[in-house]
Amino acid sequence: MNGRDLVRSWWSVGRAGAARGLRTVRAAWRGRGADATGPGPRGPVRARVPGTVREVEPGPGGGVIRFARSELRILVAVNGAVFWGWDGAGPEPSYALAGACPEPDPRAVLEPDTDGGWRVVAERVTVAVSRHGALEVLTPGGVTLRRDLPPRWWEAGDGPARWMQRSEVPADARFFGPGGRAEGPRLRDGAYRLGNGVAGRAAVRAGGAAPVAMPVQLVVADAGTHLLFVDNPWDGTVTLREGAEGAGSGHDRAGTSELRMEGGPVRGWVVVGTPARVLLTWASLTGAPALPPAWAFGHHHVREGAGGEDEVRRIVAGHQERGLPLDAVHLGDGHLDGGRAFTVDLDRFPKLPVLADELRREGIRLVSVVPPAVFPDLTGARERYAGQAAQGFAGVWHTLGSSAPVGREAHHVDALCLARSAYEGLRDEVPSDERPLVLSRSGWAGLQRYGGVWSGEGAAGWSGLRASLAPVLELGLCGVPFSGPDVVGGGRDGSSELYVRRMQLAAYLPLLRTVAAGPAGVGPWEYGAVVLGHARVALGERRRLLPYFVTLAHLARRTGAPMVRPLWWPTPEERALRDCEDAFLLGDALLVAPVLEPGAVRREVRLPRGRWYDTATGRAYEGPAKVLVDAPLERIPVFARAGAVVPVRGEDGGTELEVWAPAPGRSGGGLVVPDDGDGGDGPEAERYSVTRSGPRVVVRRETENGGEEPSRPVRVRGLGGSGGQM
């Protein structure tokens, strides 16, 4: 029994109880000790390469190419994704795939190529395989996006075969991913471990394990964008080196990627297209992101201390008295009985369901921590999560993945399986008109099917603030749109200015969690009146943008597009934007430029092409350009795209349309998805068009019957803005 078989056994033995599951684990360990303890002494090691082509077996969407010492399976699916697998590896079974492998594209045919090689030509991609096993991915126009050299295996008689594969990408290409790391979102030259690890308060060692590390690479070049996913949950390392363009033809140095794995199948997927199409296809493979409940886009506050029910009420009252929005209280392990998962200290929380109902009536949910624990029976764990919902919890947050010793193969999908248990257990018990919330600290490809990621406190100081944005961007590009760092302050960061800047950044990220860190451990008012005032403004703006966040979440579920996007997302051909890592797009309407340096009251912002409005002043700027704008302590620069329609929360709590005027003679538009809260796909998107003729801006709702007057209040902004740039 290997690690994959063991995880499957967890799902199958659950109805017989945890005792039987534990016996299964013990039996597996007796039979597969090496898988539990790691690699043992290796015997004589020899390297193996595929050799030359011997025969070919065409099949639907591609076929099998047999070499002297291995075979390669190629499959182009109907969604345009390309699967490749060596040594008989197929696309299933897979932890990452949401269901069965997509059907093959019947139009894609394996045919002879030059010099004894073979190729498969599809609508969006061409795959060429040389007679020695090099695999080349090309655009329909024949431009190379990626070239994977033949893999090498190092085999031993008493252990799994390690393997490596070198790849080349265009000289101008930039690497993004894998997973959520403090380095990035663009990954420079260096080695990056693909194993999930624990990141404490200190900065993660460069290239070391990250809490969420996925073998997913997004590569952006002039020729096009492609995503590579190596479907192998074993530990490994990828070493990246960006290319360099020479002075003339033939002098370019290709970018390189070298992947080394400790075992497991040699297989993966490649997806080619625009960033939006790539993420849509990726979501069709690994599953649509779970839709968080609407309240999850509000303000979450974490209480880590040992206080009881009265202290929770005191925290809630403190926020309400000071006009600070609060939507969820997260209870840390202080509410557990002896720190044990799925328990409650009844001395401090004697009437937890009553407290939960009381807070729910005030629009506040309770979320429970689940610390690391051994769950030999994940079906039984699902029942335990259902018990959490029965106690009144609307969601859970995992501090780490399960600590069950599932072996080297399954270690990195352990947290994925735990998130599945949590989602399914809560979903069965929460009220029918609500959706559960599952937050994980670690995970693997496909995690988005069950929830999101809280990326922790990260490193201290201003460098930690800068690094906290990278995991959110990276996770979005790996298909996990709902994530965010914790906002801490007081003694941990030692600067009220830093706390304010952390809060301002978090206000524009999908997940906003504050952590009580001061002496009293209750809220931002502990840090003084100035901090309180700025925190109130940031949280107020977050509350105003809730309809926009909900809309972006619905769109992420339907399209796979991240909520937080790098500046190059709509125009990856703009090279200058590929290197910009200190600003981001929130959807397609807003550009956010956080302040990441101490004492800064102005900052430089790179704007993509088009007209952009400073939302604080209304001034218009024409991009592409670099602009120098004010960034006083009370706010960070935020820009709105001309022609954008942004749904916002009005003073009466209803949704209004904030429309930013198009440039003269231009048009615009946007989508609004109202939330129905039922956990389904949600209502249809409302489409709005915006046109400008002189000083007049016309907003229409587009329906099957043509344009109609909007049923929501409309406020037009930007008509008085004047252009400017640095």
Buried (B, 14 or more C-beta within 10 A) or exposed (E): BBBBBBBBBBBEBBEBEBEBBBEBBEEBBEEBEEBBEEBEEEEEEEEBBBBEBEEBEBBBBBBBBBBEBBBBBBBBBBBBBBBBBBBEBEBEEBBBBBEEBBEBBEEBBBEEBEEEBBBBBBEBBBBBBBBBBBBBBBBEEEEBBBBBBBBBBBBBEEBBBBBBBBBBBBBBBBBBBBBBBBBBBBBEEEEBBBBBBBBEEEBBEEBBBBBBBBBBBBBBBEBBBBBBBBBBBBBBBBBBBBBEEEEEEEEBEBBBBBBBBBBBBBBBBBBBBBBBBBBBBBBBBBBBBBBBBBBBBBBBBBBBBEBBBEBBBBBBEBBEEBEBBBBBBBBBBBBBBEEEBBEBBEEBBEEBBEBBEBBBEEEBBBBBBBBBBEBBBBBBBBBBBBBBBEBBBBBBBBBBBBEBBBBBBBBBBBBBBBBBBBBBBBBEBBEEEBBBBBBBBBBBBBBBBBBBBBBBBBBBBBEBBBBBBBBBBBBBBBBBBBBBBBBBBBEBBEBBBBBBBBBBBBBBBBBBBBBBBBEBBBBBBBBEEEBBBBBBBBBBBBBBBBBBBBBBBBBBBBBBBBBBBBBBBBBBEBEEBBEBBBBBBBBBBBBBBBBBEEEBEEBBBBBBEBBBBBBBEBBBBBBBBEBEBEBEBEBBBBBBBBBBBBBBBBEEEEBBBBBBBBBEEBEBBBBBBBBEBEBEEBEEBBBBBBBBEEEEBBBBBEEEEEBEEBEBEBEBBBEEBEEEBE
